[in-house]
């Protein structure tokens, strides 16, 4: 079986999902592993306000020894993570990414089942709407 990218799979939301990152335009279906952030943006149930995404971004900053604002440096999280060994931070990142992936995959599945997105392929030259399955 060919992978999805070889079939030029596109998708679109039937109705605007109500945030700044996503819309109803037809776009290429992002590969969850090759284009991780784009997949997360399109399919995380609340990417903009997700605490998991915010913590993940901070963990990468801790890993790369990036500078934080003074107000962040006074938090318990900063005191906890800034003293953590790099290997442990990497483990935290891996664990949190698994949680975020799970949220995205579950949401993608529900979006299809609820008919909120349409998958479109050049290979079949047709539209496969989730609403036609139920």
N, C-alpha and C positions, 0 to 999 in steps of 0.2 A: 504494500500500500504506500502510495506517495505521501510525503508529509504535506501539511496544509500550505506551506509557503510555495510549493511547487504547483499548487492549484490556484494560486493568486486569490486567496480567500480575503474578502473584505467584510466589514460589518458596519452597522449603524444602529444608533438608538432610535426607536420609533418616535419617542417624545424626548425633549430636552431633559437630561437628568438633573438639572437645577444647580450646577456649579460652574466655576470658571474654566476648568480644565477640559470638560467634555461637552460635546454638542451632538447634533443630529447629522453631521456630514458623514459621507461614506469614507471610511479609512481602512487601511490595511490592518488585518488582525495581527497584533504583535505577538511574536514568539515569547512565551513566558520566561524563558531562560536566556535567550540571546538579547532580548530587549526588556529586561526586568522592570525598569522604572516605568516605561510606557505601558506595559501590561498592568502594573499596579495602578497607575493613574486611571486607566480606562475601566478597570474592573474591581478595584477596592470599593467596598460599600461607602466609605467616607474618607477618602485619601487626604483631603484638605484638613480635616479636623482629627485625624486618627492619632491617638496618644502613642500607639505602637510605632507609627511612622516617625513621629517627633523624637521618640527615644532612640530609634534606630539612627536617625540623622546625628543625634548627639553622640551616640556610641562611635560612629565613624570619626567624629571630631576628636573624641578622646583617643582613639586609636592613632590618629595622625598628629596628635599633640597640637591641635589648633587652639587658638586663643578664644576665650569666652568673655562676655561682658561681665562687669563686676557683680551685677545682680544675680547672674547665674552662678558665679563662683561662691556665692554665699548659701547656696542651696544644699540640702542633704544629698541629692543625687550627685552633685559635683563632688562633694567630699567622698562619696562612695566610689564613683567610677574613676576619678582622677588618681586614686591610689591603687587601682586594680591592675594586675599584670596584663600585658598585651594579649597573651594567650587566652586569658579568661575573658577579656573584652571580645576577642574573636569568637569565642564560644557563645557569648551573649548575643552577638550579631547573628550568628548562624541560627540560633534558637529563635530569635525574633523574626528573622526572615522567613523561617518555616511557618510561623504563625501568620504572617502577612500573606504569604503565598496561599495558605489554607483559606483565609478570608476571601482572597481574590477568586480562587477556583470555585469556592462555594457560591459566591455572588454571581460569577459568570454562569454557572449552572442554573441558578435561580432566574437570572435574566432571560435565559433561553426558555426555560420552562414556563415562565410567566409571559412570554411573548413581548418582552420589552426591547429586545434587540433582534435584528435580522442579520443572518449570515448570507453573503453573496459571493458566488464564485464564478470566475471566467470559464472554468472547466465545464461547468454544467450550464452556464449562461442562464441561470435561473435564480430565483430568490427563495431561500428556505426560511420561512418565518416560523418561529416557535409556536405561533398560534395555530398553525396548520396541523400540529401534532396532537392537539387536545381537543 
